[in-house]
Amino acid sequence: MKFTETILDDEVKPVKVVKAELLSDFKIFLIFDDSHQQIVDFYDFLRFSKHESTRKFLNPALFQNFSIVNGNLNWNDYEMCFPIWDLYIGNIVK
């Protein structure tokens, strides 16, 4: 039996964050490489977290210190980051 690999022209490519702008204490405006735009409010996620290492980002000075690394939103060398799709749909609280 012979197997072949087929590569599709419409293959799904992962999306990446290309721009992130702080709008208020815990809201970030995101632009993705497919031009999708989303505002994500992180307040409830942080407020209801049971982990002190996450809750510390309720300090606005710590929260605003984010960067884009490899197409993802990142705080303090991956101390806090989120699945790209959750950011894309704007739902980080499940």
N, CA, C and O atoms as CSV, one atom per row, in Angstrom:
chain,resi,resn,atom,element,x,y,z
A,1,MET,N,N,0.847,-1.169,0.000
A,1,MET,CA,C,0.000,0.000,0.000
A,1,MET,C,C,0.893,1.233,0.000
A,1,MET,O,O,1.881,1.281,0.733
A,2,LYS,N,N,0.562,2.218,-0.803
A,2,LYS,CA,C,1.348,3.436,-0.924
A,2,LYS,C,C,0.566,4.607,-0.339
A,2,LYS,O,O,-0.609,4.800,-0.651
A,3,PHE,N,N,1.227,5.382,0.509
A,3,PHE,CA,C,0.625,6.571,1.103
A,3,PHE,C,C,1.265,7.801,0.488
A,3,PHE,O,O,2.472,7.832,0.249
A,4,THR,N,N,0.469,8.791,0.238
A,4,THR,CA,C,0.991,10.053,-0.264
A,4,THR,C,C,0.492,11.180,0.619
A,4,THR,O,O,-0.546,11.075,1.273
A,5,GLU,N,N,1.242,12.236,0.622
A,5,GLU,CA,C,0.867,13.409,1.400
A,5,GLU,C,C,0.268,14.437,0.451
A,5,GLU,O,O,0.834,14.721,-0.604
A,6,THR,N,N,-0.857,14.981,0.821
A,6,THR,CA,C,-1.502,16.013,0.020
A,6,THR,C,C,-1.452,17.321,0.798
A,6,THR,O,O,-1.847,17.379,1.962
A,7,ILE,N,N,-0.975,18.342,0.158
A,7,ILE,CA,C,-0.929,19.659,0.783
A,7,ILE,C,C,-2.011,20.506,0.129
A,7,ILE,O,O,-2.040,20.660,-1.092
A,8,LEU,N,N,-2.880,21.042,0.934
A,8,LEU,CA,C,-4.007,21.833,0.443
A,8,LEU,C,C,-3.635,23.305,0.391
A,8,LEU,O,O,-2.948,23.809,1.279
A,9,ASP,N,N,-4.089,23.990,-0.645
A,9,ASP,CA,C,-3.828,25.417,-0.768
A,9,ASP,C,C,-4.506,26.208,0.341
A,9,ASP,O,O,-4.003,27.253,0.752
A,10,ASP,N,N,-5.638,25.722,0.827
A,10,ASP,CA,C,-6.367,26.442,1.862
A,10,ASP,C,C,-6.083,25.877,3.256
A,10,ASP,O,O,-6.948,25.886,4.133
A,11,GLU,N,N,-4.880,25.395,3.438
A,11,GLU,CA,C,-4.478,24.826,4.722
A,11,GLU,C,C,-4.621,25.889,5.818
A,11,GLU,O,O,-4.290,27.056,5.611
A,12,VAL,N,N,-5.106,25.477,6.956
A,12,VAL,CA,C,-5.316,26.391,8.074
A,12,VAL,C,C,-3.968,26.793,8.653
A,12,VAL,O,O,-3.121,25.948,8.943
A,13,LYS,N,N,-3.786,28.092,8.814
A,13,LYS,CA,C,-2.558,28.617,9.391
A,13,LYS,C,C,-2.897,29.214,10.757
A,13,LYS,O,O,-3.950,29.830,10.921
A,14,PRO,N,N,-2.030,29.038,11.713
A,14,PRO,CA,C,-2.319,29.619,13.033
A,14,PRO,C,C,-2.313,31.146,12.965
A,14,PRO,O,O,-1.510,31.749,12.253
A,15,VAL,N,N,-3.219,31.752,13.717
A,15,VAL,CA,C,-3.248,33.212,13.765
A,15,VAL,C,C,-2.252,33.690,14.808
A,15,VAL,O,O,-1.893,32.966,15.736
A,16,LYS,N,N,-1.823,34.915,14.631
A,16,LYS,CA,C,-0.860,35.513,15.549
A,16,LYS,C,C,-1.316,36.916,15.915
A,16,LYS,O,O,-1.942,37.611,15.115
A,17,VAL,N,N,-0.996,37.312,17.119
A,17,VAL,CA,C,-1.212,38.692,17.543
A,17,VAL,C,C,-0.096,39.526,16.922
A,17,VAL,O,O,1.082,39.189,17.043
A,18,VAL,N,N,-0.473,40.615,16.259
A,18,VAL,CA,C,0.536,41.487,15.663
A,18,VAL,C,C,0.595,42.856,16.344
A,18,VAL,O,O,1.583,43.579,16.219
A,19,LYS,N,N,-0.485,43.206,17.074
A,19,LYS,CA,C,-0.496,44.479,17.790
A,19,LYS,C,C,-1.351,44.334,19.038
A,19,LYS,O,O,-2.399,43.689,19.021
A,20,ALA,N,N,-0.889,44.940,20.113
A,20,ALA,CA,C,-1.640,44.942,21.372
A,20,ALA,C,C,-1.505,46.325,22.000
A,20,ALA,O,O,-0.404,46.846,22.175
A,21,GLU,N,N,-2.656,46.901,22.334
A,21,GLU,CA,C,-2.676,48.244,22.904
A,21,GLU,C,C,-3.534,48.252,24.161
A,21,GLU,O,O,-4.695,47.844,24.132
A,22,LEU,N,N,-2.962,48.715,25.257
A,22,LEU,CA,C,-3.699,48.820,26.516
A,22,LEU,C,C,-4.729,49.930,26.403
A,22,LEU,O,O,-4.386,51.073,26.103
A,23,LEU,N,N,-6.001,49.595,26.645
A,23,LEU,CA,C,-7.085,50.580,26.571
A,23,LEU,C,C,-7.420,51.155,27.936
A,23,LEU,O,O,-7.698,52.348,28.061
A,24,SER,N,N,-7.394,50.310,28.960
A,24,SER,CA,C,-7.664,50.726,30.330
A,24,SER,C,C,-6.915,49.752,31.238
A,24,SER,O,O,-6.115,48.948,30.760
A,25,ASP,N,N,-7.172,49.822,32.542
A,25,ASP,CA,C,-6.394,48.998,33.471
A,25,ASP,C,C,-6.263,47.540,33.048
A,25,ASP,O,O,-5.176,46.970,33.146
A,26,PHE,N,N,-7.352,46.922,32.576
A,26,PHE,CA,C,-7.303,45.494,32.277
A,26,PHE,C,C,-7.886,45.123,30.916
A,26,PHE,O,O,-8.167,43.952,30.658
A,27,LYS,N,N,-8.066,46.097,30.063
A,27,LYS,CA,C,-8.577,45.835,28.710
A,27,LYS,C,C,-7.473,46.085,27.687
A,27,LYS,O,O,-6.785,47.105,27.719
A,28,ILE,N,N,-7.328,45.123,26.780
A,28,ILE,CA,C,-6.315,45.232,25.729
A,28,ILE,C,C,-6.994,45.065,24.374
A,28,ILE,O,O,-7.787,44.147,24.166
A,29,PHE,N,N,-6.667,45.965,23.467
A,29,PHE,CA,C,-7.127,45.895,22.086
A,29,PHE,C,C,-6.086,45.113,21.285
A,29,PHE,O,O,-4.908,45.468,21.263
A,30,LEU,N,N,-6.538,44.043,20.630
A,30,LEU,CA,C,-5.637,43.171,19.880
A,30,LEU,C,C,-5.953,43.207,18.395
A,30,LEU,O,O,-7.115,43.281,17.996
A,31,ILE,N,N,-4.908,43.154,17.584
A,31,ILE,CA,C,-5.049,42.967,16.146
A,31,ILE,C,C,-4.261,41.720,15.780
A,31,ILE,O,O,-3.117,41.544,16.199
A,32,PHE,N,N,-4.888,40.864,14.997
A,32,PHE,CA,C,-4.288,39.601,14.582
A,32,PHE,C,C,-3.801,39.701,13.142
A,32,PHE,O,O,-4.183,40.616,12.412
A,33,ASP,N,N,-2.961,38.762,12.741
A,33,ASP,CA,C,-2.365,38.825,11.406
A,33,ASP,C,C,-3.368,38.610,10.274
A,33,ASP,O,O,-3.029,38.826,9.111
A,34,ASP,N,N,-4.582,38.192,10.585
A,34,ASP,CA,C,-5.620,38.083,9.557
A,34,ASP,C,C,-6.538,39.318,9.563
A,34,ASP,O,O,-7.609,39.306,8.957
A,35,SER,N,N,-6.107,40.375,10.251
A,35,SER,CA,C,-6.805,41.665,10.382
A,35,SER,C,C,-7.968,41.644,11.366
A,35,SER,O,O,-8.625,42.667,11.555
A,36,HIS,N,N,-8.238,40.500,11.998
A,36,HIS,CA,C,-9.288,40.430,13.023
A,36,HIS,C,C,-8.885,41.323,14.197
A,36,HIS,O,O,-7.712,41.385,14.563
A,37,GLN,N,N,-9.868,42.014,14.783
A,37,GLN,CA,C,-9.637,42.877,15.934
A,37,GLN,C,C,-10.521,42.431,17.084
A,37,GLN,O,O,-11.661,42.012,16.888
A,38,GLN,N,N,-9.973,42.530,18.286
A,38,GLN,CA,C,-10.704,42.072,19.467
A,38,GLN,C,C,-10.282,42.907,20.668
A,38,GLN,O,O,-9.108,43.246,20.819
A,39,ILE,N,N,-11.240,43.232,21.513
A,39,ILE,CA,C,-10.933,43.829,22.814
A,39,ILE,C,C,-11.150,42.738,23.848
A,39,ILE,O,O,-12.215,42.123,23.904
A,40,VAL,N,N,-10.134,42.505,24.664
A,40,VAL,CA,C,-10.208,41.467,25.689
A,40,VAL,C,C,-10.117,42.137,27.058
A,40,VAL,O,O,-9.193,42.903,27.334
A,41,ASP,N,N,-11.095,41.831,27.907
A,41,ASP,CA,C,-11.119,42.339,29.281
A,41,ASP,C,C,-10.617,41.221,30.199
A,41,ASP,O,O,-11.259,40.178,30.319
A,42,PHE,N,N,-9.490,41.437,30.832
A,42,PHE,CA,C,-8.842,40.428,31.662
A,42,PHE,C,C,-9.252,40.510,33.125
A,42,PHE,O,O,-8.858,39.660,33.923
A,43,TYR,N,N,-10.040,41.526,33.492
A,43,TYR,CA,C,-10.331,41.780,34.898
A,43,TYR,C,C,-10.967,40.587,35.609
A,43,TYR,O,O,-10.470,40.175,36.658
A,44,ASP,N,N,-12.037,40.025,35.079
A,44,ASP,CA,C,-12.694,38.905,35.761
A,44,ASP,C,C,-11.782,37.688,35.868
A,44,ASP,O,O,-11.776,37.002,36.890
A,45,PHE,N,N,-11.021,37.423,34.828
A,45,PHE,CA,C,-10.077,36.304,34.893
A,45,PHE,C,C,-9.120,36.493,36.060
A,45,PHE,O,O,-8.890,35.561,36.831
A,46,LEU,N,N,-8.568,37.677,36.196
A,46,LEU,CA,C,-7.614,37.950,37.276
A,46,LEU,C,C,-8.301,37.966,38.636
A,46,LEU,O,O,-7.781,37.414,39.605
A,47,ARG,N,N,-9.454,38.589,38.706
A,47,ARG,CA,C,-10.179,38.743,39.982
A,47,ARG,C,C,-10.601,37.399,40.564
A,47,ARG,O,O,-10.546,37.203,41.778
A,48,PHE,N,N,-11.025,36.470,39.702
A,48,PHE,CA,C,-11.527,35.187,40.185
A,48,PHE,C,C,-10.463,34.096,40.240
A,48,PHE,O,O,-10.750,32.968,40.639
A,49,SER,N,N,-9.250,34.424,39.846
A,49,SER,CA,C,-8.190,33.420,39.886
A,49,SER,C,C,-7.900,33.007,41.324
A,49,SER,O,O,-7.921,33.831,42.238
A,50,LYS,N,N,-7.634,31.741,41.505
A,50,LYS,CA,C,-7.293,31.224,42.838
A,50,LYS,C,C,-5.782,31.177,43.047
A,50,LYS,O,O,-5.315,30.825,44.130
A,51,HIS,N,N,-5.025,31.527,42.027
A,51,HIS,CA,C,-3.565,31.470,42.101
A,51,HIS,C,C,-2.995,32.862,42.359
A,51,HIS,O,O,-3.225,33.797,41.592
A,52,GLU,N,N,-2.260,32.974,43.436
A,52,GLU,CA,C,-1.661,34.255,43.796
A,52,GLU,C,C,-0.718,34.766,42.700
A,52,GLU,O,O,-0.606,35.972,42.481
A,53,SER,N,N,-0.038,33.829,42.010
A,53,SER,CA,C,0.883,34.243,40.943
A,53,SER,C,C,0.136,34.878,39.768
A,53,SER,O,O,0.720,35.648,39.006
A,54,THR,N,N,-1.143,34.559,39.621
A,54,THR,CA,C,-1.971,35.190,38.592
A,54,THR,C,C,-2.624,36.453,39.133
A,54,THR,O,O,-2.687,37.472,38.445
A,55,ARG,N,N,-3.110,36.381,40.368
A,55,ARG,CA,C,-3.799,37.527,40.963
A,55,ARG,C,C,-2.884,38.741,41.110
A,55,ARG,O,O,-3.367,39.872,41.178
A,56,LYS,N,N,-1.588,38.524,41.159
A,56,LYS,CA,C,-0.673,39.662,41.306
A,56,LYS,C,C,-0.778,40.619,40.120
A,56,LYS,O,O,-0.408,41.788,40.234
A,57,PHE,N,N,-1.284,40.127,38.972
A,57,PHE,CA,C,-1.446,40.978,37.799
A,57,PHE,C,C,-2.656,41.901,37.916
A,57,PHE,O,O,-2.932,42.673,36.997
A,58,LEU,N,N,-3.384,41.832,39.037
A,58,LEU,CA,C,-4.403,42.841,39.332
A,58,LEU,C,C,-3.750,44.194,39.617
A,58,LEU,O,O,-4.416,45.229,39.598
A,59,ASN,N,N,-2.466,44.177,39.877
A,59,ASN,CA,C,-1.699,45.405,40.002
A,59,ASN,C,C,-1.537,45.970,38.588
A,59,ASN,O,O,-0.859,45.360,37.762
A,60,PRO,N,N,-2.147,47.123,38.293
A,60,PRO,CA,C,-2.088,47.655,36.933
A,60,PRO,C,C,-0.659,47.852,36.408
A,60,PRO,O,O,-0.418,47.706,35.209
A,61,ALA,N,N,0.268,48.173,37.276
A,61,ALA,CA,C,1.654,48.359,36.829
A,61,ALA,C,C,2.244,47.048,36.303
A,61,ALA,O,O,3.003,47.054,35.334
A,62,LEU,N,N,1.896,45.930,36.938
A,62,LEU,CA,C,2.376,44.629,36.455
A,62,LEU,C,C,1.613,44.206,35.204
A,62,LEU,O,O,2.201,43.676,34.261
A,63,PHE,N,N,0.310,44.441,35.199
A,63,PHE,CA,C,-0.509,44.014,34.065
A,63,PHE,C,C,-0.095,44.709,32.769
A,63,PHE,O,O,-0.046,44.080,31.712
A,64,GLN,N,N,0.198,45.988,32.850
A,64,GLN,CA,C,0.505,46.733,31.629
A,64,GLN,C,C,1.871,46.385,31.046
A,64,GLN,O,O,2.219,46.863,29.967
A,65,ASN,N,N,2.637,45.571,31.733
A,65,ASN,CA,C,3.973,45.198,31.271
A,65,ASN,C,C,3.918,43.907,30.449
A,65,ASN,O,O,4.553,42.915,30.808
A,66,PHE,N,N,3.170,43.918,29.359
A,66,PHE,CA,C,3.050,42.748,28.487
A,66,PHE,C,C,3.831,42.991,27.206
A,66,PHE,O,O,4.227,44.116,26.904
A,67,SER,N,N,4.043,41.925,26.467
A,67,SER,CA,C,4.696,42.031,25.165
A,67,SER,C,C,4.118,40.966,24.240
A,67,SER,O,O,3.426,40.047,24.679
A,68,ILE,N,N,4.412,41.106,22.974
A,68,ILE,CA,C,4.037,40.079,21.998
A,68,ILE,C,C,5.287,39.262,21.718
A,68,ILE,O,O,6.308,39.790,21.277
A,69,VAL,N,N,5.188,37.953,21.984
A,69,VAL,CA,C,6.311,37.040,21.757
A,69,VAL,C,C,5.816,35.892,20.889
A,69,VAL,O,O,4.881,35.182,21.259
A,70,ASN,N,N,6.437,35.717,19.753
A,70,ASN,CA,C,6.053,34.652,18.821
A,70,ASN,C,C,4.556,34.669,18.507
A,70,ASN,O,O,3.921,33.620,18.402
A,71,GLY,N,N,4.005,35.870,18.359
A,71,GLY,CA,C,2.603,35.992,17.984
A,71,GLY,C,C,1.611,35.805,19.111
A,71,GLY,O,O,0.410,35.703,18.860
A,72,ASN,N,N,2.081,35.758,20.351
A,72,ASN,CA,C,1.186,35.579,21.488
A,72,ASN,C,C,1.422,36.690,22.504
A,72,ASN,O,O,2.518,37.243,22.598
A,73,LEU,N,N,0.384,37.003,23.254
A,73,LEU,CA,C,0.480,37.980,24.328
A,73,LEU,C,C,1.141,37.306,25.525
A,73,LEU,O,O,0.768,36.199,25.911
A,74,ASN,N,N,2.124,37.985,26.105
A,74,ASN,CA,C,2.969,37.347,27.106
A,74,ASN,C,C,3.294,38.345,28.215
A,74,ASN,O,O,3.587,39.512,27.957
A,75,TRP,N,N,3.235,37.861,29.448
A,75,TRP,CA,C,3.647,38.653,30.602
A,75,TRP,C,C,4.817,37.959,31.282
A,75,TRP,O,O,4.755,36.766,31.583
A,76,ASN,N,N,5.873,38.707,31.520
A,76,ASN,CA,C,7.004,38.259,32.343
A,76,ASN,C,C,7.534,36.875,31.947
A,76,ASN,O,O,7.549,35.955,32.765
A,77,ASP,N,N,7.961,36.735,30.705
A,77,ASP,CA,C,8.576,35.498,30.208
A,77,ASP,C,C,7.668,34.277,30.420
A,77,ASP,O,O,8.079,33.270,30.996
A,78,TYR,N,N,6.435,34.396,29.942
A,78,TYR,CA,C,5.425,33.327,29.985
A,78,TYR,C,C,4.899,33.023,31.386
A,78,TYR,O,O,4.347,31.949,31.623
A,79,GLU,N,N,5.066,33.963,32.309
A,79,GLU,CA,C,4.451,33.768,33.624
A,79,GLU,C,C,2.928,33.769,33.484
A,79,GLU,O,O,2.217,33.069,34.204
A,80,MET,N,N,2.453,34.578,32.537
A,80,MET,CA,C,1.032,34.550,32.215
A,80,MET,C,C,0.900,34.698,30.698
A,80,MET,O,O,1.457,35.619,30.100
A,81,CYS,N,N,0.161,33.784,30.095
A,81,CYS,CA,C,-0.150,33.855,28.664
A,81,CYS,C,C,-1.441,33.073,28.441
A,81,CYS,O,O,-1.906,32.367,29.336
A,82,PHE,N,N,-2.007,33.197,27.268
A,82,PHE,CA,C,-3.321,32.612,26.983
A,82,PHE,C,C,-3.306,31.916,25.637
A,82,PHE,O,O,-2.520,32.277,24.761
A,83,PRO,N,N,-4.161,30.925,25.462
A,83,PRO,CA,C,-4.301,30.331,24.133
A,83,PRO,C,C,-4.741,31.407,23.132
A,83,PRO,O,O,-5.630,32.209,23.419
A,84,ILE,N,N,-4.120,31.411,21.979
A,84,ILE,CA,C,-4.419,32.407,20.958
A,84,ILE,C,C,-5.910,32.432,20.612
A,84,ILE,O,O,-6.489,33.508,20.460
A,85,TRP,N,N,-6.534,31.263,20.487
A,85,TRP,CA,C,-7.940,31.230,20.085
A,85,TRP,C,C,-8.821,31.914,21.123
A,85,TRP,O,O,-9.788,32.586,20.762
A,86,ASP,N,N,-8.502,31.752,22.413
A,86,ASP,CA,C,-9.281,32.421,23.454
A,86,ASP,C,C,-9.182,33.937,23.308
A,86,ASP,O,O,-10.174,34.645,23.483
A,87,LEU,N,N,-7.988,34.435,22.990
A,87,LEU,CA,C,-7.823,35.864,22.756
A,87,LEU,C,C,-8.592,36.290,21.502
A,87,LEU,O,O,-9.220,37.348,21.474
A,88,TYR,N,N,-8.532,35.469,20.496
A,88,TYR,CA,C,-9.167,35.763,19.211
A,88,TYR,C,C,-10.679,35.928,19.361
A,88,TYR,O,O,-11.274,36.833,18.775
A,89,ILE,N,N,-11.289,35.053,20.144
A,89,ILE,CA,C,-12.738,35.153,20.337
A,89,ILE,C,C,-13.116,36.039,21.519
A,89,ILE,O,O,-14.294,36.315,21.743
A,90,GLY,N,N,-12.108,36.484,22.276
A,90,GLY,CA,C,-12.352,37.396,23.381
A,90,GLY,C,C,-12.933,36.759,24.613
A,90,GLY,O,O,-13.572,37.434,25.421
A,91,ASN,N,N,-12.720,35.459,24.771
A,91,ASN,CA,C,-13.266,34.736,25.931
A,91,ASN,C,C,-12.154,33.997,26.657
A,91,ASN,O,O,-11.806,32.869,26.307
A,92,ILE,N,N,-11.599,34.653,27.679
A,92,ILE,CA,C,-10.537,34.009,28.457
A,92,ILE,C,C,-11.075,33.422,29.764
A,92,ILE,O,O,-10.374,32.664,30.434
A,93,VAL,N,N,-12.314,33.768,30.131
A,93,VAL,CA,C,-12.952,33.220,31.330
A,93,VAL,C,C,-13.886,32.103,30.887
A,93,VAL,O,O,-14.822,32.335,30.121
A,94,LYS,N,N,-13.632,30.901,31.366
A,94,LYS,CA,C,-14.454,29.764,30.919
A,94,LYS,C,C,-15.315,29.250,32.027
A,94,LYS,O,O,-16.070,28.297,31.831
